[in-house]
Each structure stands twice: as structure tokens, then as C-alpha cells.
Amino acid sequence: MFISDDSSWIIRKQALEQLHAFFVAAGALDAHNTSTNESDKALVAGKAIAPSWAAMCLFDIARTRQFVLGLKAAIADMIEMRQRRIYVLDAGCGPYGLLSMIAALYFEKEEVHFTLLDIFEENIRSVSTLIKAISLEDRFDFICEDALVYQWPNLRPLDIVVTETMNAALSKEPQVGITLQLAAQLSQKGILIPEKIEVDLIRQPANDSSNCPAGERISKSSHCLGNIVTLTKTSSLPEFRQPLLKSIELPSAFSINDQLEMQTNIQVYKQYGLGKNESAITLPSYNNL
């Protein structure tokens, strides 16, 4: 299985390809079929990517694996803490509800219940068909609504929010807006996944032409000029929100040939996370620099 520590990259890739084939056979959306009925949607804060593009996120091996492992660990911790059934909101679940669907296989239905939320009707149709095909429908609710305005019902505590609705450097997609909307609705000691997203401004000297290897946050010769934004449960609460950094002073030795990049680092949950170049969402970004 692709979440096993002993499996190779090739094994994980093959496992996800087989999983996708099963999804399609069960009636879910085909990631390779670009003739989807719906296109990207412009939102108040960001852009919701079309179902076909959301489906392709399945094949980002490191991202899928780290988020599944993080969610699974968070659920286990929350069950132990609460000593009751816990409730998980998967916001922007996409056409497969992949993170929650896989995590659900490791727990009894009395332990955890999932709500899958997405703005696209096509995604909700796809994921509900899939969940029914694997006979897990008694563990899931499905809601087609904009996560940027969604209000969790007071009848149930909201124990965990998981949302992976982001691009590198928190650009374009609505990760920030969704986090601001939903983190404040978490129950006491509730868990936000990812726990922390940091975007830093990095100076890459002109004489350093090498690219950082996967997982290495900053190369030896690069220099962090400052943090642009850090997104956590606490920082997203109204009383703790801070304005984005407006300016960063460049060092006197800065050369016009030096490269500036925005670098994203993600702590999904505890030891699970993604560093530079490990995933499409942690590739260096050079937009607006």
C-alpha cells in the first residue's frame, strides 16, 4: 500500500494508479477525462479548480501520502482524547474524498464520521457514488456548498477540519479563505490539517546554480530573508490575525543576479509534512517577485 514506510516510490505510484482504476470502475470521475462538465470557479478568495484537475491531485504521491498519514494520525489522537465518536469535515474534498475515504478504512464507524464538502456538484456526485460502491455510506455525509461561507451545524462538535485546497505559495486556490472560515468553528482542542503552512522569501545567490534536493528546505548558500505568511489554527482566528508582511529589506550584498523565490513548507500533522520540491504544492514560486 502506498502509505507503507517500506514501499518504494514505484510501488506507491502503481498503487495510486490501481486505486484510480478502481475509482473509475466504481463510477467515479476519470482523472484522465478532461471533458468534464464543469470548469474552474472564481471565488471571493481564490479559485476552485475544476473536477478533472482536482482528480489529478491523486497522482501527487508525496502530497497524497503525507496528508493521508497525517489525517489518520490526527483521528487516532482525537479518538483517544475525546473517548467518543469524532467528526471530521473534509473541505474541498474533490471527486474522490481521497484523504477521508482512505482514513475511514482504519477505523470503526462508531469511532469517526466524515462530512465531505465541495462546491462542485460533479465532485459530490462522483464521491458519493464511490463511497456507496465501497459500502461506507453510513460513515459519510455529502454537502455541495462553498466552503468559504459554510457553517458547521451546532448539533455536532467539529473535531477535525482537513482542507487541501492550495497551490504553491498559497496562490490562486482558496486555502487561506477556507481556513479562516472553518478554523474558528473547531471545537475546543480541535485539529486543523494542515497544522502549519509557512511561505518564506528566499534569496538564492547567483553563484548557486544547483537545485535543492527534494525535502531540503533551504540550500547551504541560500538565505531566508523573512516569513511572508504563516497559516495555523491560531493565526487564522480573528483575534490573532496579522497583516501580511508588506516589505522585506534586502541585504547590502544582494545582487541583481540573485534569485528570489517564495518557498512553501507544510506541516500536515506532527511529523508528517512536505518540504521544498517534495510536491507540486511545495515547488518554489517566482510569481510577483
ABEGO torsion letter per residue (X at the ends): XAABAABBAAAAAAAAAAAAAAAAAAGBBBAABAABABBBBBBABEBBBBAAAAAAAAABAAAAAAAAAAAAAAAAAAAAAAGBBBBBBBBGAEAAGAAAAAAAAABBAAABBBBBBBABAAAAAAAAAAAAAAGAAAABBBBBBBAAABBBBAABBBABBBBBBBBBGGBGBAAAAAAAAAAAABBBGBBBOBABBBBBBBBBBAABABBBBBGBABBAABBBAEBABBBBAAAABAAABBBBBABBBBBAABBAABBBBBBBBBBABEABBBBBGABAAABBBABGX
